[in-house]
């Protein structure tokens, strides 16, 4: 039966309010009539191709340039995007009614053929580190009913398809036909229907955008936008304090109180959809960089022993990490997604810190003297990641697992850890649930790797559990919302009990702006230029 769809947003800011907004902008020091916004980001997108790498920082940039069929608000509730309505047709199809009168940034009209071309490209993207097939795996056939109606036929029921498509950016079919297999970060090929068009993408340096006045939605306040990539936390804050930028993301926890107490700035924050976790090598009989005390290879991979995984989990003081490293701006994790998101399991509580139990488990597993391993991660992708890994390394060492930490730039670490035969045994990783519900981490992180079905796309430890796979498949085909949520909770509990990954904490997302600007904090971590508004607006 048709699903209830929230009412559409207003098509455009009314002309009557435009002079008021312009007047408000003129009052802003340094911004004034230029209507320009400078926004400092912590991490650099790896590409401007919106379908190459399913990664939050890439998706965030793309959301400034592209639209999706289904959009999400700040709390990831579904709202109309390029589709004004959607409904289930029987058990095996969804029909989307497309918004009329929409044009791409090159002037070409948007229609059903653009949606079909975008969906056809996703499985053909070469060398994707984390593919978008996780969002389209259920689609068996794309039927163009007419220019503004498209029907997606699925292999069995796919009740979460609208949620899945909320992270798929729709590209102009003409741009796809004219471009190479990847976009090569070329502005002429990066054509969307979003509120800004790409002017320049300079890897590891910055992005320049310009307002697309033909956008169908509410007009952004800014004519010109520059995203700067400033990985260093202190340098990013310094740029805001000096007036070099108007807004920053990933406000360091130690700066939150200072900026919040200064009337020259505004801070906003929200609980994230992201979980930080340890991914462990489940697949190999001998795990790289896991050795005995003398550095000799172990005859068996200890990480495949549940007792060892339990010891690792019990050795970690999650509350201490949240309080001492994040100053309370993180939440210890027991499940795969924070409370308040779809499918979160309130019964999954954080593992209690119990170093004595950890030592006992290691003895039971046959490692009374412990062993040695390397903890790998990136130093410039997640807030405080380096400090977290160093703290975990010290905690593991205290129970007999001698841990050494190796930190790499995110671009290098992500590429290496995504390789099928990487040499990492234990990794600090994060996953943001782009759909806003728990099937996202289950499908990406814990489902057995199956590229053809878009499963296990970020399963770096190659965890595999047939019982979990069966529960997940049953849930993903259930049209009964209550039954589906129950099955997803069962799958989550199984994954956590088996420690397919070791949950650590949920992030809080924080932004700061120069007053009187404000930013509408988001659960999905997106930094959107259109969400920076004058306070008077």
N, C-alpha and C positions, 0 to 999 in steps of 0.2 A: 504494500500500500504506500502511497506517497508520504514522504517524510515532511514534517513541518519545517519550513524555511523561514528564517528571520527576515524582516523587511529589509529591502535594499537601502543602502546609504544614499543620501542625496547625490544627484548626478554631478553637481558642481556647486562651489561656493557661489552664493547669490551675488549679483553685481552690486547690490546695495551695501554689502559688507566689505567689498574690495577697498573703497576709500578708507574705511576705518582701519583695515589691516595695514594699508600703506602708511597711514599716519602713525600707527604703532611702531612700524619698522623705522620710521624716521627718528623716533625717540631713542633708538638703541645706539649707544656710542660705538663708533668704529664700524657699524654695519650700515646704518643710515640708508641713504638712497641707493647704495650699491646693491642691496638685497642679496648679498653674498653670504654664504655660510661656510665656515671651515670647521671640520669635524675630525678629531683625532681618534684613530682606531688602534687597538693593541696589536692585532694580527692582520697580516696582509692576505687578501684573497690570492689563490694560486692562479686564477684565470678569470677572464670576464665571460667565458663560456658558461652559461647558466645550467648546463646539463652534464658537465664533465665530472664534477667532484661534489658529491652530496655531503657538504661540510657547512657548518653554520656560517662561518665568515664569508664563504662564497655565496651561500643562499641569501645572506643579509644584503650583500652588494646587489645581487640580482633583483631583490625585491624593490630596489629603488628604480630599476630600469624596466622590469617586466611585471606583468600581472599573471595570476593563476586563475583557473576556472573558479576555484573556491578560495576565498581569503580567510584569514584569521584575525581576530581582534587581539588586543594586548594580552588577553588571558587565553588565547588560542581557541576561542569559541568560533565556530564556522559562520561566515557571513558571505553574501554574494560578492563575486569578483567578476570575471568575464562571463560567468554563468549567473543569470538572475534567479534560476530555480533548478532544482534537480529532484528526480524521483526514481524509485526503484520500479522497474517493469518486470513483474514476476520475480522469479528467484535468480535469474541469470543475466540481468541487464540493468543498466542505469541510463536514464535519458537526461541530458543537460540542455536547458534552454539558454542560448547565448545572447549576450547583451547586444542590441542593435546599435548601429551608428558609431561603433568603435573603429578607430584607425591606428595603424602602427606609426611609429615615429618617422618612417619614410613616406607617409601619406597613403600607403596601401590599405584597403579595408580589411578588417579582421572578420574571420568567419570560420566555419566548421573545418574547412580544408587546412587551416593553420593548426588547429588542434590535432587533426589527424597526422600532419607532417611532424609535429613535435613528438607525438607518441611513437611514431615510427622510428624517429632518430634515437630514442633512448637506448634500446638494446644494441645499437650499432656504434655507440661512442667507444672509440678504441682506448684501451689502457686506463680506464677510469679507476682511481684509487678506491672509490666508494660509489657504486652505481645507483642511479635512480630507478633501476628495475625493481627495487624493493617496493616502489609505489605503483608500478604498472604490471606486476607479475600476474595479476588475476585477469587482465584484459586479453580476451581471445580474438575479438574482432571489433573493428571500428566501423560503424555504419553512419554515413552522412545522410541524415534524413532530408535536410535542406540547409540553406546557407547559415541558418541560426539555430539548428537543432542537430545534436549529435548523440548517437546511442552507442554505448560501450557494452558489448556483450562479454560476459565473464565465464570462466570455467567454474561453474557452480556459484553459489551465493558469495557475494563480496560486500558485506554490509559496511565495511570501513573504506570503501573506495573514495567517497567524497573527502574524507580525512586525508587519505593518501595523496590525492591530487592537489591538496593545499600546499604542497612544496614543489610542484611541477610548473616551471615557468614556461609560458607559451611564446614561441618564437615565430616570427614571420616565415611563412613557407618560401617566400621569394628570397629572403636572406639565407635560409638553409640551402636552397638550390644554388645560390651564388657563392657560398663559402666552402672552405675546405672541410675535412673531417672534424677538425677542431677549429675554433674561431681565431686562433692565433692572437687573441687579445686585440683584434682589429675593430675599431669603432664602426666602420661601415657594415660589418657583419652582425654586430650586436644590436639587433633591432627588436624592440619590444613595444608594448602598448602602455608602459608604466608612466609615472609622473615626471621622470627625468630621462633624458637620453644621454648616452655615453659620448663624451667628447675625446677623452684620452685615458688610457689605462697604462701606467708605467709600473711593471712588476717591482714589488718591494719598495716603492716610492710613494705612489699616490694615484688617485682617480679624480678626474674632472668631469662633472655632470652639468647639464643645462636643463632648465625647466622645459618640459614639453607642454606647450600651451594648448595642444589639441587633445590632452588627456581627458577621458570621460568623467573622471572623478573630481573630488574636491581639489582645488588648486593649491599647491604648496606655497608657503610664504616666500620661498627663495628662488631667485632667477638662476643663480650660479652656485654650485656646491663643489667644494674640494674636500675629498677624504685624504687625510695624511696618515701614514702608517708610522706610529711611534711605539715600538715594542717596549721600550724602557718605561717603567711605571713613573719614576721620578721625573723623567723628561716630559712625559705626557702631561702630568700635573703642572709642571713648570710652564709648559706652553699655554695652559689655560690661565694660570695666575698672571702671566705676562701679557695676556690678551692676544697671543699669536693664533689661538684657535677659540672658537665660540663654544664648543662642546667636546666632551671626551667620554669614551666608554671605559668599562673595567676600572672604575675608580679604585685605587688601592685601599685596602681595608684600613690601613693606618692613617689615611688622609680623609676618611669619611667624616669624622667628627670636626676636623678643622674646616672643611669646606661647608658642611652643614651649618656651622655656627657663624659663617661669614655672610653677611647680607648681600655681598657682591656676587654670590653664586647660589645656584639651586641644585640640590641633589635629589634624585629619585631612584628607587630600587624596587625589585620584585623578586619573589622566589622563582628560580629557574626551572625549566624542564630538564636540565642537564644533571646527570649523575657522573661523578668521578669514581673510577674503579680501577682495580688491578686486573689486568688480563694475564692469565697464566698459560703456559705451554702445555696443553692437554694431549697433543697429537703424537709427539715424538717419543720413542723409547728412550733416547738419550737427548736431554735438552741442552742446547748450546749455553755456555756460560753458567751452568749449574754444576759445581764440582765438589770434591771433598775438601777437607781442611788444607790439604797440601796442593790443591789446584789440579788434582787428577780427575779425569772424567768418572762419573758415577756409573755403575753397571745398569742402573735403572733410573728413570726420570722420577724424582720424588714428588714433583708437582701433580703427577697422575694419581697419587694416593690421597684420598679424601681426608685422612687424618692430618696429613701435612698441610693441606689447604685450610683445614680448620685451625691448625696451629698458627698459620700466618694470619688468619682473620682475628683470632683471639689475642694475638700479640699487638694489635693496632689499637691505640687509644683514640677513637674517633672523636669523642667529646673534647679531649685535649687539643686535637687538631682544630676543631671548630672554634674553641674558646681562645687558644693561645696564638694560633697562626692567623685565623680569620676574625678574631675579636668578636665572635658571635655572628659574623656575617656568612655563615654556612651552617648546614644542618646535617648531623650524623645520619647516614643512610642505612636502612635495614632492608629496603626493597629496591626496585629498579626505577621508581619515579616517585616524586614527592607527593605528599597528601594534597588533595585538591585537584589532581589531574585524573583523567579517566583511567579506571582500572587499578589505581593505587591500592595497596593492601595494608590497611592499618594494623593488621596483626603481625606484619613483618617488622620487628623492632631491630634497632642497631645491635650488632654483636657486642656483648659486654666485654670490656677490657679485662683480660684474665691471663697474665703472663705465666702463672704457675700451671694453669691448665694447658697452655701452649707447650710448655716444656714437657709435660706428661704425654701429650699427644705425639710429640717428636720421638720420645722414647718408645712408645707403643709402635710407632711406624718403623722402628729400627734405625733411628738416627739419634742415639743418645749424645753424640758429640756434634750434632747438627751438620750443616754443610754450608757451602758458599754459593752465592748467586749475585747477579748484577741486576739492579733496578734501572730500567731505561725510561726516558720520558723526554719531553721538550720543555725548554725554559721560557718560551715566549708565546705559548698558546693559551694556557689556563692560568688564572690568578694564583700566585703563590705556589705554583706547581713544583718549583725547585725546592722550596722550603718544606713542602709536604713530603716529597720523596726523601729528602735528607732525614726528616723526622721518622718516617717509616723505616728507613734503613737502620737508624739507631735502635728503634723498637725491636726490629727483627734480630738484630745483633745481640740484644740483651737476653733473648730466649734461646740463643744458640745458632741462629741462621745468620752467618756473617754476610752482610749485604754491602755492596759497593754501588754507588749511584753514578750513572752516566747520563748527562743532559745534552741534548742536541737542539739546533734550531728546528722549529716545527716543520718547515718545508722538507728538511732532510729526514727527520724522524718519521713523518707521516708517509713519505715515499718508501722508506725502508721497511717500516712495520707493516705496510700494506702488501708487500711482496709475499707471494705464497711460501717462499722458503727463507724467510727472514731468520736471523740468528738471535732473536730476543727470547729470553725465558720468562721474564716478568716485566710488564709495561704498565705505566700509569697512563690511562686513557680517559676520555670523556665522551659521553653521547648525549646529545640533545634530542628529545623526542619531538621531531618536527610535526608529528600529527597531534601532539598534546595528550597522548594516551599510551598505555603500557605496552601495546603490541609493537610499538616502534622499537624499543630496546630488545624485546624478545626476538623479533624477526631479524634484527641487524646483528646483535651481539651474541645470541645464544642458540638460535636455530642452526642446525647442521648446514654447512656450507653447500649451497645449491645455486650456482649462478643462473641456471636456466629459469629458476623460479624466483630469483631476486632475494633469496634467503641467505643469512649469514654473511651479508655484504661487508660487515665490519667485525666479523668473528676472528680477531687476530690470533687467538689462542687455539683455534680449530676445535673448540668444544663441540661434542656431539652426544646427544642423549635422545634415543628413539622415543622414550616416554614423553619427554617434553615436546618433541616434534609433533607427536600425535595429538596432545592436548592443544597445541597452538593451531594446528590445522583444523581441528574441530571448532575452536573458538572463531577462527577467521571465516568459517562458513555458516556460523549461527546467525540467523536473522532475528532471534530473540535477544534483545539487548541485555536483559538480566542474566540469561543463561550464558551469553558471551562473556560478560564481565566476570561471572563466576569461574568460567574455564580459564580466562586470562589470569585470574588470581591464583588458581591452582598451578598454572604453568610457572608463574612468578615464584611461588613458594617452592616448587620443585627445583627451579634454577638456583635459588638462594640456598636451599638446604644442601645442594650438591656443590655449591660454590663454583658454578661455571665461570663466574667472575666474582671478585671480592668487592662488594659495595663499600664505598668509603664515605662520601658526603654529597649533598646537593648544594650547588652554588646558589648564591643570591646575585642578581645582576644589578649593577649600579652605574648610573650616568651622572655627569655634572655639566652644568651649563653656566654661562655668564648671565647674571640677572639683567633684565627681567625675562630672559628666555626660559622655557621649561621643556622637559622631555617626558613623554608618556612612557614610563618604564614598561618593558615587555618581558613575558616569560620565555620567549623564544630567543632572546639575546640579540635580536636584530637592531642594528643602528640605522634608522631610517631618517633621511633628511626631512621628509614631510612631517615627521613626528616632533620636530623641533619647532615650537611656536612661541610667539610673544605672549607674555603672561596676560596681556589685555585681551588676547584673542579668545 
